[in-house]
Every structure is written in C-alpha cells, then in structure tokens.
Amino acid sequence: MKLISVNCGLPREVPWRGQSVTTSIFKEPVEGRVALRTLNLDGDRQSDLRVHGGKDKAVYCYPLAHYDYWKAELPGFPLPPGVFGENFTIDGPGEDSIHIGDRFAIGSAEVVVTQPRLPCYKLGIRFASDEMINRFLESGRTGFYVAVTREGEVGAGDNITPLSADPHSIPVSEITRLYTADQYGAEDVAMLQRTLTVEALTNSWKEYFREKLARLGR
C-alpha cells in the first residue's frame, strides 16, 4: 500500500440552497512532510465537530482505485485527489479487505481503522448534487476513517505498512452493509452481535447496532 496524496482543507463559507454553509470538504493536495496529530493533520480542520473529526475520525482515507469507477459515473466532472473530502488518497485494497482494527504505519506515524465514512449533505455540496449522497453510499465505495495511535510525519509516496490485524474483526464493507440493510436474516443478526465485540469499532457505531438488535428483539 502507498500514500498517493495528502489532502488538507480549512473551513470555508459556500452558498448552498440559498444559505451560507461552513464546510471543510474542499481538500487539496499538499507537498512535503505534514505532521499527523491525534485530531487531524496540520493544515486541516473539520468544520462541524458534532459529526466530523475527533480522535476516532482524525483522518479519512479513500482508495485511488475508486476514482476509475467515479470517472465512469461522473463523466466530465473533475476528480483531483481529495475531491471526496479524503485526507489520504491511497493505493491499496478496498473496503472488502480493510478490517476494523487493522493497524498501519505511515511515515513515522501509526494509525488504526475505526469505521466507514457515512456521507452527509456536504458531499452533495462538493459535487453540486444532492443525489451524490445516496449514490456514494449505495456504491459501497465509502473509504474509511483511522485514529492516530502514534503521532508523526507523513507525505505523498510513503509506504503504508500493515502492523497488525484483529482476527475477530469485520471488514469495513460489512459494517456499511449492516448499516444500510432493511432486513436481517439469522446470519445478519449474528454479525450485528459480533460488531459489539470489535474493540476498535467506535462507540457510536456500537450503540447504533445495539439499537438495531433491540428492535429485532435480540
């Protein structure tokens, strides 16, 4: 795996649906080494800390391979690195092969995978289309968040080296599928119960799945 681009952005005001909205989804590639800290990259900041950022969502990663899919889906729309709001554009496996709890070294930093990305209306702002939110989620090409377990410096071209994996963990894609499913069979219920045992999965996701299980009478 390799870090292709490091992308940062600060809050900005943009017009949307007759209102002024503050967003940090407009990320641009940065050159050189960048300090990766517990809450974010130097030169990057989240706008709405109620739903973005925090130690469990310090950095958003998006696989480069997904860009080919979106080029076909969005012909003519410019797709530079960072266009999906990601901090790290990475050359590596997708959500089926990345598991919650996987740990990686990047540059002199270390990170752990914590959860998928759920798109909000600001992705629609970035692509000037509210439809993009559902298209993004339904594609399964969500990318994933990581928490920083050791601060350090990162830069484009760095290798992303696996350090460890949780043998009881769950792929990022499966977490997203469980989130979006309308109905659950016996195997799905068992998988919902299993999510609660994954140490690295964030508490907000575990609480969501607990509520799902409660509604199912489990």
N, C-alpha and C positions, 0 to 999 in steps of 0.2 A: 504494500500500500504506500501511497505517496501523497503528500500535501501539494496540491497543484496551485492553489491560490489562497492567500489570507485576505479576507474582505472585512472592512470596517465601515461604520457609519454612525453619525451623531444625529440626535433628534432634529427634525425639520418640520416646518409647517407646510402642509399641502392642501389645496382645495379639493373637496370631495362631497358630492351630493349637496352643494350649496353651503357647506360648512368648512371650517378650517380644522384640519386633523393633524395632531402631532404624531409622527412616526419615525422609526429608525430602520425601516425595511430597505431603504435605499443604501446598499452596501457597494463599496468599490474596492478593487484590489489595491493592496499597499505593498511597497517594496521594502526589502531589507528585513532585519530581525525585529520581531514585535514581542513585547512582554505579555505573557499569558498569565493572568492572575485569577484568584479564586472566583471572582464575579464576572470577569469579562477580559477582553483584550484591551491593551492600551490603545486609545483612539476609537474605541467602540463603546456605545452606551445604549441601553434599552430605554424606550420612552415610557411605557406603562408597566411599572413594576408589579402591578396587581396580577398580571397574566404573563409577563415576559421577564426573563432574567432570573436572578437568584442563583445560588450555588449549584442547584441541580440542572439549571439550563444556562450555564455560563457560556457555552459555545454550541452553535448549531452547525452540523456537518451535512453536506449534500454530495452524493456521488456524481462524479463527472459523467458517468455512463448515462444518467438520466437525461442529460442535455440532448442527446440524439432523439430520444422519444419526444421531447417537447419541441424540438425543431420541426418535427413532422406534424405535431399537433398545432403549432402556432407559426405557420409559415409567414415569413416576413417580419416577425417580431424579433427585435434584437435581444440576444441572450448572452451577454457578457458574464464572466464569473461573478457570483454574488447576486445575480438577478432574483434568485428565490429567497433572498434575505439571509443566505448562509454566511457564516464566518469562515468556514473551511470548505473549499471545493476540493474533494478528494478523489484520487484514482484508486478505487478499491471495490470490494464486494458491496452488494446492496443490502437491503433490509432483511432479506431471507437468510443471509449469512452472518449478520451482525446481531449479537445477542445482548440483552440487558445484562450489565455486569462485566462485559468484556473490558479489559484494561489495555491501554496502549501507551507507548512512549512516542512523543512527537517533539523533535528538537531536544531541549533539556527539560521539557515538561512531561507530565504524565496525566492521563485522563481516564475516566470510566464512563461507559454508556449508561444513560439513565432512563430515557424514554423516547418515543417517536415525537415528531413535530405534528401538532394539530394546527391547520391554517386558520387564521382569523380574517376579518374583513380587510385588514391592511394588505394582505396578499392581493385582494381584489383591486385595491388602490394601485399597487405596483404594476399590475397588468391591465389596469383600466377596465376591469370586467368583474362583476360580482360572481359570474359563472365560474371563474377560475378557482374559487374556494372549493366547490364540490368536485370539479374536475381534478384538482390536485389530490384531494383525499381519496377519491374513487380510483385514481391511478395506482395507489399503493406506493407511489414514489415520494415518500414523506421526508426522507432523511431522518436524522436522529440528533438528540442532544447529548452532550457529555458534561460531566462535572470535572473540575480540576482537582486532582489529588496531589499534585506537586507543581508548584509554580515554576515557570522557566521562560525560555525564549523560543519562538517558532518562526519559520519563514518558508516561503514557497520553495519546493524542492526537497524539503525534509522527508525522510522516510517515516512511515507510521508503523511502528514495530509492535506486534502483539506481545503482551506481557503475561496475561493470564485470562482464563475464561471460566465462567461458573458452569459446571457440568449440569446443574439443575435449572439453568436459566432458560429463557424463552426468546425466540427471535423477535426483533423489532417489528417485523411484518405481522407476526401473530398477535402482538399487543394491539396493533392498529385494527386487525380483523375483528378481534373480540370487542373493540370499542364500537365499531360500525355495524356489527351484526344485529339483525332484527329478531332473529330466533336462535335458540340454543338447544342443541341436542345433548345427549349424555356426555359425549366427549368434550363438547364445548364447556359444559359445566365443570368437568374435571379440570380443564385448562384454566378456567376462571379461578378455581380454588388454588391451582398451582401458582398463579400470579402472585398470590398473597405471601408465598414463601420465598420470592425472589428478593434478596436483600437490597440490591441496587435500584429496584423499581421505586420511584418516588411515592411518598405517602399519599399525594393527591390522586394518583392513579389507583393505588390500592383501595382507597376509600371509594372511588368510583366503582370498582369491581365488587367490593363488599356490598354496595347498594344494589348492584345488579343481582348478586346472589340472593340477597334478601327478598327482592321482588320475585325471584324464582322459587322462593321457599326453601333455600339451601343455607 
